[in-house]
Amino acid sequence: MSATVAEAAPVAAAQPFRLTSWQAWGLILIAPYLLIFLFFVIYPIGYGLWLARSPASYVHLAEDPIFARAVVNTLIFLIVGINVKMAIALMLSGFFTNERKWIRWLSVLFILPWAVPSIPTILSVRFMLNPEWGVVNSLIFRFTGDDGPNWLNDPSLALTLAIGVHIWKSLPFWTLILLAGRLAISADLYEAASVDGATKWQKFLHVTWPSMRTLYVTCTILSMIWTLGDFNSVYLLTGGGPADLTHVLATLGIRYLRLDQVDHSMAAVVCAMPFVLPLVYVLMKRLSK
């Protein structure tokens, strides 16, 4: 009996693997999506990395003072701009929890900057800040008799305004996310805190913040990742000027493209990876818990 089984085993192992009809149809239906993923995701990324393979491109970036300034500007955007934006969003999420009719109407107007496309909104801000015929300097001249400043001609002021535009444009989105987090907190916790005589600050410190801390940190990391790839706020407002001193890494690649330096452009994008990958790792690690 054992000899018969031993002789049958090699025969069974030698049989070729065949797909069932359901498995074959599954592969046929998945194939278009795999091809789309290959040609529109893998190929562009791989081709960009291939263009940035030359060490000479990174040597050129290291010697370019504009690149060093762009790295500093990117860090300022991430550390200052994002944290200020998320702190304001956290405060406004508490404000919009009030169930007053005028606050509901105000919330509709508050969402408009995020809902409207970036190009007309940011360009309108740029036109308003024009030193010659912009509405801001026109009002300053009417009420003070003095000419207003050249807002976008000073690098520090221009970068500050770009950060302000970024905050104004994306603030409604993160406020809505944090507002949803606040509304998910049980009202019984606040009632119990009121019975214990807790103040509004104590309710926030011991009820609201512990319940929203994970959501807040996750949104902050996600906002940093998105901001690294966002060039609208800088490119549409300042164009990287004056003298290319307000560039961030997302807009620096466009600068090299305009100079017909494709390899340097791709290298500048690759240089953003040390910023992106740690943020993605921390985000995925937090979400996996």
C-alpha positions as CSV (number, residue, x, y, z in Angstrom):
1,M,0.0,0.0,0.0
2,S,2.8,2.4,0.9
3,A,4.7,1.6,-2.3
4,T,1.6,2.5,-4.3
5,V,1.3,5.9,-2.6
6,A,5.0,6.6,-3.2
7,E,4.7,5.8,-6.9
8,A,1.7,8.0,-7.3
9,A,3.2,11.0,-5.6
10,P,5.7,11.9,-8.4
11,V,3.0,11.6,-10.9
12,A,0.7,14.0,-9.1
13,A,3.6,16.5,-8.7
14,A,4.4,16.4,-12.4
15,Q,1.0,17.6,-13.4
16,P,1.1,21.1,-15.0
17,F,-0.6,24.0,-13.2
18,R,-3.8,25.1,-14.9
19,L,-6.0,28.1,-14.1
20,T,-9.6,27.6,-13.6
21,S,-12.0,29.5,-15.8
22,W,-12.8,32.0,-12.9
23,Q,-9.1,32.6,-12.3
24,A,-8.5,33.2,-16.0
25,W,-11.3,35.7,-16.2
26,G,-10.0,37.4,-13.1
27,L,-6.6,37.9,-14.7
28,I,-8.2,39.2,-17.9
29,L,-10.3,41.7,-16.0
30,I,-7.3,42.8,-13.8
31,A,-4.9,43.2,-16.7
32,P,-6.1,46.6,-17.9
33,Y,-5.7,48.1,-14.4
34,L,-2.2,46.6,-14.1
35,L,-1.3,48.1,-17.5
36,I,-2.6,51.5,-16.4
37,F,-0.7,51.3,-13.1
38,L,2.5,50.3,-15.1
39,F,2.4,53.0,-17.7
40,F,0.9,55.9,-15.6
41,V,2.5,55.3,-12.2
42,I,5.5,53.0,-12.4
43,Y,6.9,54.2,-15.7
44,P,6.8,58.0,-15.0
45,I,8.4,57.5,-11.6
46,G,11.0,55.2,-12.9
47,Y,11.8,57.5,-15.9
48,G,12.1,60.4,-13.5
49,L,14.5,58.5,-11.3
50,W,16.5,57.4,-14.4
51,L,16.8,61.1,-15.5
52,A,18.1,62.0,-12.0
53,R,20.7,59.2,-11.9
54,S,23.7,61.4,-12.8
55,P,25.8,62.4,-9.8
56,A,26.7,65.6,-11.7
57,S,23.1,66.8,-11.3
58,Y,23.4,66.6,-7.5
59,V,26.8,68.3,-7.6
60,H,25.2,71.1,-9.5
61,L,22.4,71.4,-7.0
62,A,24.9,71.5,-4.1
63,E,26.7,74.3,-5.8
64,D,23.6,76.3,-6.6
65,P,22.7,78.8,-3.8
66,I,19.1,78.8,-5.0
67,F,18.8,75.1,-4.1
68,A,20.1,75.8,-0.5
69,R,17.6,78.7,-0.2
70,A,14.8,76.4,-1.5
71,V,15.6,73.8,1.2
72,V,15.4,76.4,3.9
73,N,12.1,77.8,2.5
74,T,10.7,74.3,2.4
75,L,11.6,73.7,6.1
76,I,10.0,77.0,7.0
77,F,6.9,76.0,5.2
78,L,6.7,72.7,6.9
79,I,7.7,73.7,10.5
80,V,6.0,77.1,10.7
81,G,3.3,77.2,8.1
82,I,1.8,73.8,8.7
83,N,1.8,74.0,12.5
84,V,0.3,77.5,12.5
85,K,-2.4,76.3,10.0
86,M,-3.3,73.2,12.1
87,A,-3.4,75.2,15.4
88,I,-5.8,77.7,13.8
89,A,-7.9,74.9,12.4
90,L,-8.1,73.3,15.8
91,M,-9.4,76.6,17.3
92,L,-11.8,77.2,14.5
93,S,-13.2,73.7,14.8
94,G,-14.3,74.6,18.3
95,F,-15.8,77.8,17.1
96,F,-17.9,76.1,14.4
97,T,-19.4,73.6,16.9
98,N,-21.7,76.4,18.1
99,E,-25.2,75.8,16.9
100,R,-26.1,79.4,16.0
101,K,-27.6,80.3,12.6
102,W,-25.2,83.0,11.7
103,I,-22.3,80.7,12.4
104,R,-23.7,78.2,10.0
105,W,-23.9,80.8,7.3
106,L,-20.4,81.9,8.1
107,S,-19.2,78.4,7.7
108,V,-20.5,78.3,4.2
109,L,-18.4,81.4,3.3
110,F,-15.4,80.0,5.2
111,I,-15.3,76.9,2.9
112,L,-15.2,79.0,-0.3
113,P,-11.4,79.6,-0.5
114,W,-10.8,75.8,-0.4
115,A,-13.7,75.0,-2.8
116,V,-12.7,77.5,-5.5
117,P,-9.8,76.5,-7.9
118,S,-6.3,77.7,-6.9
119,I,-5.4,79.6,-10.1
120,P,-8.1,82.4,-9.9
121,T,-8.0,82.8,-6.2
122,I,-4.2,83.0,-5.7
123,L,-3.8,85.2,-8.8
124,S,-6.5,87.5,-7.5
125,V,-4.4,87.9,-4.3
126,R,-1.3,88.6,-6.4
127,F,-3.2,91.3,-8.3
128,M,-4.5,92.8,-5.1
129,L,-0.9,93.1,-3.9
130,N,0.4,94.9,-7.0
131,P,2.3,98.0,-5.8
132,E,1.0,100.3,-8.6
133,W,-2.7,99.5,-9.1
134,G,-3.5,96.8,-6.5
135,V,-6.5,97.4,-4.2
136,V,-4.4,97.0,-1.1
137,N,-1.9,99.9,-1.9
138,S,-4.8,101.9,-3.3
139,L,-6.5,101.8,0.1
140,I,-3.3,102.6,1.9
141,F,-2.8,105.6,-0.3
142,R,-6.4,106.8,0.2
143,F,-6.3,106.6,4.0
144,T,-2.7,107.5,4.8
145,G,-1.5,109.4,1.7
146,D,1.6,107.2,1.5
147,D,2.5,104.6,-1.1
148,G,2.2,101.1,0.1
149,P,5.1,98.7,0.2
150,N,6.2,96.5,-2.7
151,W,4.8,93.4,-1.1
152,L,6.4,90.8,-3.3
153,N,9.7,92.5,-3.8
154,D,11.0,91.6,-0.4
155,P,12.0,87.9,-0.1
156,S,11.0,87.5,3.6
157,L,7.7,89.3,3.2
158,A,6.9,87.5,-0.1
159,L,7.6,84.1,1.6
160,T,5.4,85.1,4.5
161,L,2.6,86.1,2.2
162,A,3.0,82.7,0.3
163,I,2.6,80.9,3.6
164,G,-0.4,83.0,4.5
165,V,-2.0,82.2,1.1
166,H,-1.4,78.5,1.7
167,I,-3.0,78.7,5.1
168,W,-6.0,80.7,3.8
169,K,-6.5,78.2,0.9
170,S,-6.3,74.9,2.8
171,L,-7.4,75.9,6.3
172,P,-11.2,75.1,5.6
173,F,-10.4,71.5,4.7
174,W,-8.5,70.7,7.9
175,T,-11.0,72.7,10.0
176,L,-13.8,70.4,8.6
177,I,-11.7,67.3,9.4
178,L,-11.1,68.4,13.0
179,L,-14.7,69.6,13.3
180,A,-15.8,66.0,12.5
181,G,-13.4,64.8,15.1
182,R,-14.9,67.1,17.7
183,L,-18.5,66.1,16.9
184,A,-17.5,62.4,17.3
185,I,-16.7,63.0,21.0
186,S,-19.5,61.9,23.3
187,A,-21.5,64.7,24.9
188,D,-21.7,62.6,28.1
189,L,-18.0,63.4,28.7
190,Y,-18.6,67.1,28.6
191,E,-21.7,66.8,30.8
192,A,-19.7,64.8,33.4
193,A,-16.9,67.5,33.3
194,S,-19.5,70.2,33.8
195,V,-20.9,68.4,36.8
196,D,-17.4,68.3,38.2
197,G,-17.1,72.1,37.7
198,A,-14.6,72.0,34.9
199,T,-13.9,75.2,33.0
200,K,-13.8,75.4,29.2
201,W,-10.0,75.2,29.2
202,Q,-10.1,72.2,31.5
203,K,-12.7,70.5,29.2
204,F,-10.5,71.0,26.2
205,L,-7.3,69.9,28.1
206,H,-8.8,66.7,29.6
207,V,-11.7,65.8,27.2
208,T,-11.2,67.3,23.8
209,W,-7.5,67.1,23.3
210,P,-7.0,63.4,24.5
211,S,-9.9,62.4,22.1
212,M,-8.5,64.3,19.1
213,R,-4.7,64.1,19.6
214,T,-4.3,61.1,17.3
215,L,-6.4,62.7,14.6
216,Y,-4.6,66.1,15.0
217,V,-1.1,64.6,14.7
218,T,-2.2,62.4,11.7
219,C,-3.6,65.4,9.9
220,T,-0.5,67.4,10.6
221,I,1.8,64.7,9.1
222,L,-0.6,64.3,6.1
223,S,-0.6,68.1,5.5
224,M,3.2,68.2,5.5
225,I,3.3,65.4,2.9
226,W,0.8,67.2,0.6
227,T,2.5,70.6,1.1
228,L,5.8,69.2,-0.1
229,G,4.2,68.5,-3.5
230,D,2.2,71.8,-3.6
231,F,3.7,74.6,-5.7
232,N,0.6,76.7,-6.3
233,S,0.9,79.0,-3.3
234,V,4.5,80.0,-4.2
235,Y,4.5,79.7,-7.9
236,L,1.2,81.6,-8.6
237,L,1.9,84.3,-6.0
238,T,5.6,85.0,-6.3
239,G,6.8,82.9,-9.2
240,G,9.8,82.1,-7.0
241,G,10.9,85.7,-6.9
242,P,12.3,88.1,-6.2
243,A,15.6,86.8,-7.6
244,D,14.5,83.2,-7.1
245,L,14.7,83.6,-3.3
246,T,11.2,82.3,-2.4
247,H,11.4,79.0,-4.2
248,V,10.6,75.7,-2.4
249,L,11.6,72.3,-3.6
250,A,8.2,71.9,-5.4
251,T,8.8,75.0,-7.5
252,L,12.5,74.6,-7.9
253,G,12.0,71.8,-10.4
254,I,9.8,74.1,-12.5
255,R,12.6,76.6,-12.5
256,Y,15.1,74.1,-13.9
257,L,12.5,72.9,-16.5
258,R,12.2,76.5,-17.8
259,L,16.0,76.6,-18.1
260,D,15.8,73.3,-20.1
261,Q,17.7,71.4,-17.4
262,V,15.5,68.3,-17.1
263,D,18.0,66.2,-15.2
264,H,18.5,69.0,-12.6
265,S,14.7,69.3,-12.3
266,M,14.3,65.6,-11.6
267,A,17.2,65.7,-9.1
268,A,15.5,68.5,-7.2
269,V,12.4,66.4,-7.0
270,V,14.4,63.4,-5.7
271,C,16.0,65.6,-3.1
272,A,12.5,66.0,-1.6
273,M,12.5,62.3,-0.8
274,P,14.4,62.6,2.5
275,F,11.5,64.8,3.7
276,V,8.7,62.7,2.3
277,L,9.8,59.2,3.2
278,P,10.1,59.7,7.0
279,L,6.7,61.4,7.1
280,V,5.1,58.6,5.1
281,Y,6.7,56.0,7.5
282,V,5.5,57.8,10.6
283,L,2.0,58.2,9.1
284,M,1.7,54.5,8.1
285,K,3.0,53.4,11.4
286,R,0.4,55.5,13.2
287,L,-2.4,54.3,11.0
288,S,-1.4,50.7,11.5
289,K,-2.0,50.9,15.2
